[in-house]
């Protein structure tokens, strides 16, 4: 049965962080942080960062600990409740403001407000209108400032359907871009998937200059974080090559770093 992404994340919120507490997701997050960190504004005291669709606050908390002021927005009340508890526990109430809103309609924020906007964890894939979401992200970001967006990779979902022998589903994904994201109880919610070219086109349409295209991850689904040396070597390889055009489109997820022109 199809359910909404919002309903799923509301129900999943209490166990959401625990379900991503695995070596693979640590590896994935280290890749993500490597490009977010390069985009952080230089003036910490005067900058304002938007974590759009930021869920339980993973990136908001990490960025706020560096001294930045952050606004964490999300459509899921359940996810924001968990974020609020984590923010309070870490004494970051003065650095992070929570705003409940839809990424496709961020009327709470004025044009050209943020010095950096991130949409990580695929909120653009899980919203109702990805084009409108990126349009809103561009609107609220200041000119000359960075934007990062991560989404589900159409190639991966198409390939999975082919491997299952479900050719009808594969063709549907290719035609509509919509995949069925399975839940633990046998239901699913729709997710928009993209190729690098499709996501790039939306960026360019909204006057966002593309700086970097990244696959996350491309070369390995790293499962063992106990060998620190090996882990760091794998990460070094990912960061060196996964932003090359020949490789980026093979990542489990894809991300684009851009700058509003």
KOLDOFI-417678 format. One record per residue (C-alpha): x, y, z; residue in three letters; chain. Coordinates in steps of 0.2 Angstrom, whole numbers. Layout:
<c1: X; c2: Y; c3: Z; zanu: ALA; volum: A>
...
! end
This chain:
<c1: 0; c2: 0; c3: 0; zanu: UNK; volum: A>
<c1: 6; c2: 17; c3: -4; zanu: UNK; volum: A>
<c1: 8; c2: 30; c3: 10; zanu: UNK; volum: A>
<c1: 15; c2: 47; c3: 10; zanu: UNK; volum: A>
<c1: 33; c2: 51; c3: 14; zanu: UNK; volum: A>
<c1: 27; c2: 62; c3: 28; zanu: UNK; volum: A>
<c1: 17; c2: 49; c3: 36; zanu: UNK; volum: A>
<c1: 32; c2: 37; c3: 35; zanu: UNK; volum: A>
<c1: 44; c2: 49; c3: 43; zanu: UNK; volum: A>
<c1: 32; c2: 53; c3: 57; zanu: UNK; volum: A>
<c1: 30; c2: 35; c3: 61; zanu: UNK; volum: A>
<c1: 49; c2: 31; c3: 59; zanu: UNK; volum: A>
<c1: 55; c2: 46; c3: 68; zanu: UNK; volum: A>
<c1: 59; c2: 38; c3: 85; zanu: UNK; volum: A>
<c1: 70; c2: 24; c3: 77; zanu: UNK; volum: A>
<c1: 76; c2: 34; c3: 62; zanu: UNK; volum: A>
<c1: 93; c2: 38; c3: 69; zanu: UNK; volum: A>
<c1: 96; c2: 21; c3: 75; zanu: UNK; volum: A>
<c1: 92; c2: 13; c3: 58; zanu: UNK; volum: A>
<c1: 106; c2: 24; c3: 50; zanu: UNK; volum: A>
<c1: 119; c2: 19; c3: 64; zanu: UNK; volum: A>
<c1: 129; c2: 7; c3: 53; zanu: UNK; volum: A>
<c1: 146; c2: 8; c3: 45; zanu: UNK; volum: A>
<c1: 139; c2: 11; c3: 28; zanu: UNK; volum: A>
<c1: 130; c2: 26; c3: 33; zanu: UNK; volum: A>
<c1: 145; c2: 33; c3: 43; zanu: UNK; volum: A>
<c1: 155; c2: 31; c3: 26; zanu: UNK; volum: A>
<c1: 140; c2: 40; c3: 17; zanu: UNK; volum: A>
<c1: 140; c2: 54; c3: 29; zanu: UNK; volum: A>
<c1: 159; c2: 56; c3: 29; zanu: UNK; volum: A>
<c1: 157; c2: 59; c3: 10; zanu: UNK; volum: A>
<c1: 143; c2: 71; c3: 12; zanu: UNK; volum: A>
<c1: 152; c2: 81; c3: 25; zanu: UNK; volum: A>
<c1: 167; c2: 82; c3: 14; zanu: UNK; volum: A>
<c1: 158; c2: 93; c3: 2; zanu: UNK; volum: A>
<c1: 147; c2: 102; c3: 14; zanu: UNK; volum: A>
<c1: 162; c2: 108; c3: 24; zanu: UNK; volum: A>
<c1: 170; c2: 116; c3: 8; zanu: UNK; volum: A>
<c1: 154; c2: 126; c3: 6; zanu: UNK; volum: A>
<c1: 153; c2: 133; c3: 24; zanu: UNK; volum: A>
<c1: 153; c2: 152; c3: 24; zanu: UNK; volum: A>
<c1: 169; c2: 160; c3: 30; zanu: UNK; volum: A>
<c1: 160; c2: 173; c3: 42; zanu: UNK; volum: A>
<c1: 154; c2: 161; c3: 55; zanu: UNK; volum: A>
<c1: 146; c2: 175; c3: 66; zanu: UNK; volum: A>
<c1: 136; c2: 184; c3: 53; zanu: UNK; volum: A>
<c1: 131; c2: 169; c3: 42; zanu: UNK; volum: A>
<c1: 114; c2: 159; c3: 42; zanu: UNK; volum: A>
<c1: 113; c2: 141; c3: 36; zanu: UNK; volum: A>
<c1: 97; c2: 133; c3: 30; zanu: UNK; volum: A>
<c1: 96; c2: 114; c3: 33; zanu: UNK; volum: A>
<c1: 80; c2: 111; c3: 22; zanu: UNK; volum: A>
<c1: 72; c2: 94; c3: 25; zanu: UNK; volum: A>
<c1: 84; c2: 92; c3: 39; zanu: UNK; volum: A>
<c1: 74; c2: 79; c3: 48; zanu: UNK; volum: A>
<c1: 81; c2: 74; c3: 65; zanu: UNK; volum: A>
<c1: 95; c2: 87; c3: 64; zanu: UNK; volum: A>
<c1: 111; c2: 78; c3: 59; zanu: UNK; volum: A>
<c1: 119; c2: 91; c3: 49; zanu: UNK; volum: A>
<c1: 111; c2: 106; c3: 58; zanu: UNK; volum: A>
<c1: 119; c2: 100; c3: 75; zanu: UNK; volum: A>
<c1: 136; c2: 97; c3: 67; zanu: UNK; volum: A>
<c1: 136; c2: 114; c3: 58; zanu: UNK; volum: A>
<c1: 129; c2: 123; c3: 74; zanu: UNK; volum: A>
<c1: 143; c2: 115; c3: 84; zanu: UNK; volum: A>
<c1: 155; c2: 125; c3: 73; zanu: UNK; volum: A>
<c1: 147; c2: 141; c3: 79; zanu: UNK; volum: A>
<c1: 135; c2: 144; c3: 64; zanu: UNK; volum: A>
<c1: 117; c2: 150; c3: 66; zanu: UNK; volum: A>
<c1: 106; c2: 137; c3: 58; zanu: UNK; volum: A>
<c1: 88; c2: 135; c3: 53; zanu: UNK; volum: A>
<c1: 82; c2: 117; c3: 52; zanu: UNK; volum: A>
<c1: 66; c2: 115; c3: 42; zanu: UNK; volum: A>
<c1: 56; c2: 99; c3: 39; zanu: UNK; volum: A>
<c1: 38; c2: 94; c3: 35; zanu: UNK; volum: A>
<c1: 38; c2: 80; c3: 47; zanu: UNK; volum: A>
<c1: 32; c2: 84; c3: 65; zanu: UNK; volum: A>
<c1: 39; c2: 68; c3: 71; zanu: UNK; volum: A>
<c1: 57; c2: 71; c3: 64; zanu: UNK; volum: A>
<c1: 57; c2: 89; c3: 71; zanu: UNK; volum: A>
<c1: 52; c2: 83; c3: 88; zanu: UNK; volum: A>
<c1: 67; c2: 71; c3: 89; zanu: UNK; volum: A>
<c1: 78; c2: 85; c3: 82; zanu: UNK; volum: A>
<c1: 71; c2: 97; c3: 96; zanu: UNK; volum: A>
<c1: 76; c2: 84; c3: 110; zanu: UNK; volum: A>
<c1: 93; c2: 82; c3: 103; zanu: UNK; volum: A>
<c1: 96; c2: 101; c3: 101; zanu: UNK; volum: A>
<c1: 91; c2: 103; c3: 119; zanu: UNK; volum: A>
<c1: 102; c2: 89; c3: 125; zanu: UNK; volum: A>
<c1: 117; c2: 97; c3: 117; zanu: UNK; volum: A>
<c1: 113; c2: 115; c3: 123; zanu: UNK; volum: A>
<c1: 111; c2: 121; c3: 105; zanu: UNK; volum: A>
<c1: 94; c2: 130; c3: 107; zanu: UNK; volum: A>
<c1: 102; c2: 147; c3: 104; zanu: UNK; volum: A>
<c1: 111; c2: 141; c3: 88; zanu: UNK; volum: A>
<c1: 97; c2: 131; c3: 79; zanu: UNK; volum: A>
<c1: 79; c2: 137; c3: 76; zanu: UNK; volum: A>
<c1: 66; c2: 124; c3: 70; zanu: UNK; volum: A>
<c1: 53; c2: 129; c3: 57; zanu: UNK; volum: A>
<c1: 40; c2: 116; c3: 51; zanu: UNK; volum: A>
<c1: 37; c2: 119; c3: 33; zanu: UNK; volum: A>
<c1: 36; c2: 110; c3: 16; zanu: UNK; volum: A>
<c1: 52; c2: 111; c3: 6; zanu: UNK; volum: A>
<c1: 41; c2: 115; c3: -10; zanu: UNK; volum: A>
<c1: 33; c2: 130; c3: -1; zanu: UNK; volum: A>
<c1: 45; c2: 139; c3: 11; zanu: UNK; volum: A>
<c1: 35; c2: 155; c3: 13; zanu: UNK; volum: A>
<c1: 42; c2: 157; c3: 30; zanu: UNK; volum: A>
<c1: 58; c2: 163; c3: 23; zanu: UNK; volum: A>
<c1: 61; c2: 179; c3: 13; zanu: UNK; volum: A>
<c1: 71; c2: 179; c3: -4; zanu: UNK; volum: A>
<c1: 90; c2: 179; c3: -2; zanu: UNK; volum: A>
<c1: 91; c2: 175; c3: 16; zanu: UNK; volum: A>
<c1: 103; c2: 161; c3: 18; zanu: UNK; volum: A>
<c1: 122; c2: 160; c3: 16; zanu: UNK; volum: A>
<c1: 122; c2: 142; c3: 13; zanu: UNK; volum: A>
<c1: 107; c2: 130; c3: 10; zanu: UNK; volum: A>
<c1: 108; c2: 111; c3: 11; zanu: UNK; volum: A>
<c1: 95; c2: 98; c3: 7; zanu: UNK; volum: A>
<c1: 103; c2: 82; c3: 12; zanu: UNK; volum: A>
<c1: 95; c2: 65; c3: 16; zanu: UNK; volum: A>
<c1: 86; c2: 66; c3: -1; zanu: UNK; volum: A>
<c1: 71; c2: 78; c3: 4; zanu: UNK; volum: A>
<c1: 70; c2: 83; c3: -14; zanu: UNK; volum: A>
<c1: 67; c2: 65; c3: -19; zanu: UNK; volum: A>
<c1: 53; c2: 63; c3: -6; zanu: UNK; volum: A>
<c1: 44; c2: 79; c3: -8; zanu: UNK; volum: A>
<c1: 29; c2: 82; c3: -20; zanu: UNK; volum: A>
<c1: 37; c2: 93; c3: -33; zanu: UNK; volum: A>
<c1: 56; c2: 92; c3: -34; zanu: UNK; volum: A>
<c1: 57; c2: 106; c3: -47; zanu: UNK; volum: A>
<c1: 47; c2: 118; c3: -35; zanu: UNK; volum: A>
<c1: 58; c2: 112; c3: -21; zanu: UNK; volum: A>
<c1: 74; c2: 117; c3: -30; zanu: UNK; volum: A>
<c1: 66; c2: 133; c3: -36; zanu: UNK; volum: A>
<c1: 62; c2: 137; c3: -17; zanu: UNK; volum: A>
<c1: 80; c2: 133; c3: -12; zanu: UNK; volum: A>
<c1: 87; c2: 144; c3: -25; zanu: UNK; volum: A>
<c1: 75; c2: 158; c3: -20; zanu: UNK; volum: A>
<c1: 79; c2: 159; c3: -2; zanu: UNK; volum: A>
<c1: 98; c2: 157; c3: -4; zanu: UNK; volum: A>
<c1: 109; c2: 173; c3: -7; zanu: UNK; volum: A>
<c1: 117; c2: 176; c3: -23; zanu: UNK; volum: A>
<c1: 134; c2: 170; c3: -24; zanu: UNK; volum: A>
<c1: 131; c2: 157; c3: -10; zanu: UNK; volum: A>
<c1: 132; c2: 138; c3: -11; zanu: UNK; volum: A>
<c1: 118; c2: 125; c3: -12; zanu: UNK; volum: A>
<c1: 120; c2: 107; c3: -9; zanu: UNK; volum: A>
<c1: 106; c2: 94; c3: -14; zanu: UNK; volum: A>
<c1: 107; c2: 75; c3: -13; zanu: UNK; volum: A>
<c1: 94; c2: 64; c3: -21; zanu: UNK; volum: A>
<c1: 90; c2: 45; c3: -25; zanu: UNK; volum: A>
<c1: 99; c2: 39; c3: -41; zanu: UNK; volum: A>
<c1: 87; c2: 34; c3: -55; zanu: UNK; volum: A>
<c1: 101; c2: 22; c3: -62; zanu: UNK; volum: A>
<c1: 101; c2: 12; c3: -46; zanu: UNK; volum: A>
<c1: 82; c2: 10; c3: -45; zanu: UNK; volum: A>
<c1: 81; c2: 5; c3: -63; zanu: UNK; volum: A>
<c1: 95; c2: -8; c3: -61; zanu: UNK; volum: A>
<c1: 87; c2: -15; c3: -46; zanu: UNK; volum: A>
<c1: 70; c2: -18; c3: -56; zanu: UNK; volum: A>
<c1: 80; c2: -25; c3: -70; zanu: UNK; volum: A>
<c1: 89; c2: -37; c3: -59; zanu: UNK; volum: A>
<c1: 72; c2: -43; c3: -51; zanu: UNK; volum: A>
<c1: 65; c2: -46; c3: -68; zanu: UNK; volum: A>
<c1: 52; c2: -33; c3: -66; zanu: UNK; volum: A>
<c1: 54; c2: -24; c3: -83; zanu: UNK; volum: A>
<c1: 37; c2: -15; c3: -82; zanu: UNK; volum: A>
<c1: 43; c2: -7; c3: -65; zanu: UNK; volum: A>
<c1: 60; c2: -3; c3: -73; zanu: UNK; volum: A>
<c1: 52; c2: 6; c3: -88; zanu: UNK; volum: A>
<c1: 40; c2: 15; c3: -76; zanu: UNK; volum: A>
<c1: 55; c2: 22; c3: -66; zanu: UNK; volum: A>
<c1: 63; c2: 27; c3: -82; zanu: UNK; volum: A>
<c1: 48; c2: 36; c3: -89; zanu: UNK; volum: A>
<c1: 41; c2: 44; c3: -73; zanu: UNK; volum: A>
<c1: 57; c2: 45; c3: -62; zanu: UNK; volum: A>
<c1: 46; c2: 38; c3: -47; zanu: UNK; volum: A>
<c1: 52; c2: 23; c3: -37; zanu: UNK; volum: A>
<c1: 43; c2: 14; c3: -24; zanu: UNK; volum: A>
<c1: 53; c2: 16; c3: -8; zanu: UNK; volum: A>
<c1: 49; c2: 1; c3: 3; zanu: UNK; volum: A>
<c1: 45; c2: 2; c3: 22; zanu: UNK; volum: A>
<c1: 48; c2: -11; c3: 36; zanu: UNK; volum: A>
<c1: 29; c2: -15; c3: 36; zanu: UNK; volum: A>
<c1: 28; c2: -19; c3: 18; zanu: UNK; volum: A>
<c1: 21; c2: -3; c3: 12; zanu: UNK; volum: A>
<c1: 30; c2: 10; c3: 1; zanu: UNK; volum: A>
<c1: 31; c2: 28; c3: -2; zanu: UNK; volum: A>
<c1: 35; c2: 37; c3: -19; zanu: UNK; volum: A>
<c1: 52; c2: 44; c3: -21; zanu: UNK; volum: A>
<c1: 58; c2: 54; c3: -36; zanu: UNK; volum: A>
<c1: 74; c2: 48; c3: -43; zanu: UNK; volum: A>
<c1: 86; c2: 57; c3: -55; zanu: UNK; volum: A>
<c1: 101; c2: 55; c3: -66; zanu: UNK; volum: A>
<c1: 115; c2: 67; c3: -65; zanu: UNK; volum: A>
<c1: 109; c2: 76; c3: -81; zanu: UNK; volum: A>
<c1: 91; c2: 78; c3: -75; zanu: UNK; volum: A>
<c1: 96; c2: 85; c3: -58; zanu: UNK; volum: A>
<c1: 109; c2: 97; c3: -67; zanu: UNK; volum: A>
<c1: 95; c2: 103; c3: -78; zanu: UNK; volum: A>
<c1: 84; c2: 108; c3: -64; zanu: UNK; volum: A>
<c1: 99; c2: 117; c3: -56; zanu: UNK; volum: A>
<c1: 103; c2: 127; c3: -72; zanu: UNK; volum: A>
<c1: 85; c2: 131; c3: -74; zanu: UNK; volum: A>
<c1: 85; c2: 140; c3: -57; zanu: UNK; volum: A>
<c1: 101; c2: 150; c3: -61; zanu: UNK; volum: A>
<c1: 112; c2: 139; c3: -50; zanu: UNK; volum: A>
<c1: 130; c2: 137; c3: -57; zanu: UNK; volum: A>
<c1: 136; c2: 119; c3: -55; zanu: UNK; volum: A>
<c1: 152; c2: 117; c3: -45; zanu: UNK; volum: A>
<c1: 153; c2: 98; c3: -42; zanu: UNK; volum: A>
<c1: 143; c2: 82; c3: -45; zanu: UNK; volum: A>
<c1: 146; c2: 68; c3: -33; zanu: UNK; volum: A>
<c1: 141; c2: 50; c3: -32; zanu: UNK; volum: A>
<c1: 138; c2: 43; c3: -14; zanu: UNK; volum: A>
<c1: 146; c2: 31; c3: -14; zanu: UNK; volum: A>
<c1: 153; c2: 25; c3: -31; zanu: UNK; volum: A>
<c1: 166; c2: 12; c3: -28; zanu: UNK; volum: A>
<c1: 162; c2: 3; c3: -11; zanu: UNK; volum: A>
<c1: 148; c2: 0; c3: 1; zanu: UNK; volum: A>
<c1: 160; c2: 0; c3: 15; zanu: UNK; volum: A>
<c1: 153; c2: -11; c3: 30; zanu: UNK; volum: A>
<c1: 168; c2: -12; c3: 42; zanu: UNK; volum: A>
<c1: 173; c2: 4; c3: 51; zanu: UNK; volum: A>
<c1: 185; c2: -5; c3: 63; zanu: UNK; volum: A>
<c1: 200; c2: -5; c3: 52; zanu: UNK; volum: A>
<c1: 204; c2: 14; c3: 53; zanu: UNK; volum: A>
<c1: 218; c2: 14; c3: 40; zanu: UNK; volum: A>
<c1: 208; c2: 4; c3: 27; zanu: UNK; volum: A>
<c1: 192; c2: 15; c3: 31; zanu: UNK; volum: A>
<c1: 202; c2: 31; c3: 28; zanu: UNK; volum: A>
<c1: 210; c2: 24; c3: 12; zanu: UNK; volum: A>
<c1: 192; c2: 19; c3: 5; zanu: UNK; volum: A>
<c1: 186; c2: 36; c3: 9; zanu: UNK; volum: A>
<c1: 201; c2: 45; c3: 1; zanu: UNK; volum: A>
<c1: 198; c2: 35; c3: -15; zanu: UNK; volum: A>
<c1: 179; c2: 40; c3: -15; zanu: UNK; volum: A>
<c1: 183; c2: 58; c3: -12; zanu: UNK; volum: A>
<c1: 196; c2: 59; c3: -25; zanu: UNK; volum: A>
<c1: 186; c2: 51; c3: -39; zanu: UNK; volum: A>
<c1: 168; c2: 50; c3: -35; zanu: UNK; volum: A>
<c1: 166; c2: 68; c3: -42; zanu: UNK; volum: A>
<c1: 172; c2: 64; c3: -59; zanu: UNK; volum: A>
<c1: 158; c2: 64; c3: -72; zanu: UNK; volum: A>
<c1: 163; c2: 46; c3: -78; zanu: UNK; volum: A>
<c1: 160; c2: 39; c3: -61; zanu: UNK; volum: A>
<c1: 147; c2: 51; c3: -52; zanu: UNK; volum: A>
<c1: 132; c2: 44; c3: -60; zanu: UNK; volum: A>
<c1: 135; c2: 26; c3: -53; zanu: UNK; volum: A>
<c1: 133; c2: 32; c3: -35; zanu: UNK; volum: A>
<c1: 120; c2: 24; c3: -24; zanu: UNK; volum: A>
<c1: 114; c2: 43; c3: -22; zanu: UNK; volum: A>
<c1: 119; c2: 58; c3: -32; zanu: UNK; volum: A>
<c1: 123; c2: 75; c3: -25; zanu: UNK; volum: A>
<c1: 126; c2: 92; c3: -34; zanu: UNK; volum: A>
<c1: 135; c2: 107; c3: -26; zanu: UNK; volum: A>
<c1: 130; c2: 123; c3: -34; zanu: UNK; volum: A>
<c1: 132; c2: 142; c3: -32; zanu: UNK; volum: A>
<c1: 117; c2: 154; c3: -35; zanu: UNK; volum: A>
<c1: 122; c2: 166; c3: -49; zanu: UNK; volum: A>
! end
